[in-house]
């Protein structure tokens, strides 16, 4: 049976490819996600994707998949720096979560240096552009091979 990995993107990440290309690049996430699915086709994983600009919908998705998925890759966008509730949702589920960011949040505005999610995640990947997601997937692949 294929392992289930979920990518969850938060606020404004539906605008990737259009939004601040000097920071986030020119590629849409949907296009990148199709490439990821193709690149990992033979790895016995199923990649799933969810995006919302609404904090509560992200929490609901974490609750929905957080006891059955094998791994979650979460880029909560600006909610990272404001949402105690998403942090609490991560703490409440059993599926491991990796926090990812496309940009190096520590090289940006001061408010982006604080994450309300990190302490409840198994790790953080920042600043590698869209490849941050691939790095997280590869981590889960390594861990899933070890435990199976």
Residue pairs with C-beta under 8 A, 6 or more apart in sequence:
2 44
2 45
2 46
3 44
3 45
3 46
3 70
3 71
3 140
3 144
4 45
4 46
4 48
4 65
4 68
4 69
4 70
4 71
5 45
5 46
5 47
5 48
5 69
5 70
5 71
5 72
5 73
5 137
5 140
6 47
6 48
6 49
6 50
6 61
6 65
6 69
6 71
6 72
6 73
7 33
7 47
7 48
7 49
7 50
7 72
7 73
7 74
7 75
7 133
8 49
8 50
8 51
8 58
8 61
8 62
8 72
8 73
8 74
8 75
8 76
9 29
9 49
9 50
9 51
9 52
9 75
9 76
9 77
10 51
10 52
10 53
10 55
10 58
10 74
10 75
10 76
10 77
10 78
10 79
10 80
10 86
11 53
11 55
11 76
11 77
11 78
11 79
12 19
12 53
12 77
12 78
13 29
13 51
13 75
13 77
14 29
14 51
14 53
16 24
16 25
16 27
16 28
16 29
16 32
16 102
16 130
17 24
17 25
17 26
17 27
17 28
17 29
17 31
18 28
23 102
23 103
24 102
24 103
25 102
25 129
25 130
27 130
29 49
29 51
29 130
32 130
32 133
33 47
33 49
36 47
36 133
36 134
36 137
37 47
39 134
40 47
40 137
40 141
43 141
45 70
45 137
45 140
45 141
45 144
47 137
48 65
48 69
50 61
52 58
52 61
55 79
55 83
55 85
55 86
58 76
58 79
58 86
58 89
59 85
59 86
59 89
62 72
62 74
62 86
62 89
62 90
62 92
62 93
62 97
63 89
63 92
63 93
65 72
65 95
66 72
66 89
66 92
66 93
66 94
66 95
67 93
67 94
67 95
68 95
69 95
70 95
70 140
70 144
71 95
71 96
71 97
71 98
71 136
71 140
71 143
71 144
72 95
72 96
72 97
72 98
73 97
73 98
73 100
73 133
73 136
73 137
73 140
74 90
74 97
74 98
74 99
74 100
74 117
74 121
75 99
75 100
75 101
75 102
75 132
75 133
76 83
76 86
76 99
76 117
79 86
80 86
80 99
80 101
80 105
80 112
80 115
80 116
80 117
81 111
81 112
81 114
81 115
81 116
82 116
83 116
83 117
84 116
86 116
86 117
87 116
87 117
87 119
87 120
88 120
90 97
90 117
90 120
90 121
91 120
96 121
96 122
96 140
96 143
97 117
97 120
97 121
97 122
98 121
98 122
98 123
98 124
98 125
98 136
98 139
98 140
99 115
99 117
99 118
99 121
99 123
99 124
99 125
100 124
100 125
100 126
100 132
100 133
100 135
100 136
101 124
101 125
101 126
101 127
101 132
102 127
102 128
102 129
102 130
102 132
103 126
103 127
104 126
104 127
105 112
105 113
105 115
105 126
105 127
106 112
106 113
106 126
106 127
107 127
115 124
118 124
123 139
125 132
125 135
125 136
126 132
128 135
